[in-house]
Amino acid sequence: MHFRDPSPLPWAGQLAETALWVRRRAVDGSEAFQVFSVHCTHLGCPVNWRADARLFLCPCHGGVFYEDGRVAGGPPERPLFERVWRVAADRLEVKPEALPTVKTKT
């Protein structure tokens, strides 16, 4: 799913045009979703889905996330950022909001 970052940095350019990972899952017999930013929570590189391992992998620094977004290994300390969503008129809608700012340790 393509997505326009609502608060890109002025120099973001193409990075403001981003994507989302959407995971379909069943909850108590009904269909639900998880919608993740593609950005690794370590330094923001785009994560890739590896279906054979059922993991998201970050190619930049080796971050690994389980399919539900939790950290599985590597340097990330936070799970993948989840987006707020709803289904309206049989369409998945994602709320455009800025990603949280990740503070680095100094």
Steps between C-alpha positions, in 0.01 A plus 500: 500500500645841404476781752601868516684586821300791649802668656807430287813700553541775239788307342322162506415504129406150385513371857178692571333257261511187708323169540331301771503134593148365559450176691162329492415293806198346670397626844220324687358365174497836321750647257743765620817663376832628621644786297870573541728774375769350279763686699727314741481651848880501526595758234206501258619273219217317318441148627432206269251220560648150473202268461708182529626606846185696594721794603563862407871564441684831490784489246689793652601380846347154538180584687251213509129522585239228547191511278307682775763779505679400822880516503658160438864610492759756399539859611135620498363552851140572395249300294400616153284812508132413461257727317139565602255350250132433437286328241242728337290407196705181460825698476791500738572860602817599685518814713774732373707601800866562564714218627628546854843652533755249614748649742848358498706450811773758553 
